[in-house]
Amino acid sequence: MDTDKIPKLLVSKREAATALGVCVRTIDNLIACQELRTRRIGRRTLIPVAELERFTKRDHRTTPPEVGDGHI
C-alpha cells in the first residue's frame, strides 16, 4: 500500500498549529475551551482535519469567556 497517496485524517497538535498559523499553546487553549474537538489514540491527542476545516469556517470569540457566563 502506497501511504503517500492516502490523505491524513488526523493531525498532531503541532501540525494543527502549523496549518492554522498559531502556536501549539493556542491549540491547547482551543481544545480546553472546547473550540476544537479531538480524538485520543493511546497517549496521543489528535485533531481531525475535518475539525480544523470546520473551525476555520466559523466566527470566533476574540476575548476569553468571563467566569460564570455559562460558557465553561
Secondary structure, 3 states (H helix, E strand, C coil): CCHHHCCCCEECHHHHHHHHCCCHHHHHHHHHCCCCCCEEECCEEEEEHHHHHHHHCCCCCCCCCCCCCCCC
